[in-house]
Amino acid sequence: MTDAIRRHDPTVKGFASDNYAGVHPEILQALALANEGHQIAYGEDVYTQALQEVFRGHFGPAAQAWPVFNGTGANVVALRSMTAPWEAVVCAESAHIHTDEGGAPERSAGLKLLTVATPDGKLTPELVDTQAWGFGDEHRAQPKVVSITQATELGTLYTPDEVRAICEHAHQLGMLVHLDGARAANAAAALGVPLRAFTTDAGVDVLSFGGTKAGLMFGEAIVVLNPDAVRGLRYLRKSAMQLASKMRFVSVQFEALLAGDLWLRNARNANAMARRLADAVRGIPGVEVPRPVQANAVFAILPAEVTQRLQKRFRFYTWNEATGEVRWMTAFDTTEADVDVFAAAVAEEMRAQA
Ligand SMILES: Cc1ncc(COP(=O)(O)O)c(C=O)c1O
């Protein structure tokens, strides 16, 4: 028995972020399974060791998984391990590392980000070239890593061929490729390909693999696909405060997610609910869905008054105040009923506006 009190209404769901969701019951079961008794701390436990095989099964025999607490930590530690102090990272202007990590790459890793404006959150070899120049010029931070996000912050996807083209180009320039895969599971599910199709097989060197948005309580993993691309990860993870003492609880969650098909079931549901929501709101007069819905994000343009009224009823974020664009995210636990209730509320508020 616990003295804690349930302080929220578990039937209330929003569309603000896939991080608003709880923990998948199979993950909770796995946590309980790993509990009780003692295990070696800091990653020498049997769960973390077994996890290596699970990641190798998805990403190939060279893959090494380094569990961490969160996605910002995964990105910062990964990028730090791939760069020397004079080197820089090319990324989209919309990249999470640039827009939503509080400057952590700059502050805690001293990284120079060379950003590129993109129409859809995606880099191309040509767009990389707008920042990948000045090699050997001591006045310019030396471009070393191209960091791409899959699925992107704008809900779009790279095909495996598009990732391959970026990797080939970066490698020709002597650069490395990092993939922020906070939503890699959603991308694989949507593309109908294995996780390795747009990572290992496309030539990505290091991946930040997302667990939290896929149904974990917490935990992400840096997955090294090319061991020659990183230096000092073991030490950097600790000094960046991302070394979990009770690592077995991060690792067992990933085992539950990845050893079977839980990752795929969760991602498929989130993606399907985004499609359902997009289809429903596209039919509402006055609502525009300006971006392709390829994973679990739906962007819509609404009158500001409608957004304000809706936000009193459901949690979601305004993406762009100037254009009235909002972002709706679906999660592994979003149901058809959740979507239908929300879409009906959008229709009702739009009618009231008219
Ligand atoms: C693209 C992307 N990368 C990384 C993260 C992980 O960030 P956090 O540090 O909140 O776990 C997120 C979470 O929103 C994200 O959307």
The ligand as an SDF file (V2000), in Angstrom:
LIG
                    3D

 16 16  0  0  0  0  0  0  0  0999 V2000
   13.1990   15.8110  -31.7310 C   0  0  0  0  0  0  0  0  0  0  0  0
   13.4350   15.6850  -30.2730 C   0  0  0  0  0  0  0  0  0  0  0  0
   14.6520   15.3870  -29.8150 N   0  0  0  0  0  0  0  0  0  0  0  0
   14.8820   15.1800  -28.5210 C   0  0  0  0  0  0  0  0  0  0  0  0
   13.8640   15.2810  -27.5860 C   0  0  0  0  0  0  0  0  0  0  0  0
   14.1200   14.8820  -26.1740 C   0  0  0  0  0  0  0  0  0  0  0  0
   14.1230   15.8520  -25.2700 O   0  0  0  0  0  0  0  0  0  0  0  0
   14.0720   15.6340  -23.6930 P   0  0  0  0  0  0  0  0  0  0  0  0
   15.3700   16.1800  -23.1920 O   0  0  0  0  0  0  0  0  0  0  0  0
   12.9240   16.4400  -23.2750 O   0  0  0  0  0  0  0  0  0  0  0  0
   13.9300   14.1900  -23.3590 O   0  0  0  0  0  0  0  0  0  0  0  0
   12.5980   15.6650  -28.0010 C   0  0  0  0  0  0  0  0  0  0  0  0
   11.5130   15.8640  -27.0120 C   0  0  0  0  0  0  0  0  0  0  0  0
   10.6220   16.6470  -27.1640 O   0  0  0  0  0  0  0  0  0  0  0  0
   12.3670   15.8600  -29.3710 C   0  0  0  0  0  0  0  0  0  0  0  0
   11.1330   16.1810  -29.8260 O   0  0  0  0  0  0  0  0  0  0  0  0
  1  2  1  0
  2  3  1  0
  2 15  2  0
  3  4  2  0
  4  5  1  0
  5  6  1  0
  5 12  2  0
  6  7  1  0
  7  8  1  0
  8  9  2  0
  8 10  1  0
  8 11  1  0
 12 13  1  0
 12 15  1  0
 13 14  2  0
 15 16  1  0
M  END
$$$$
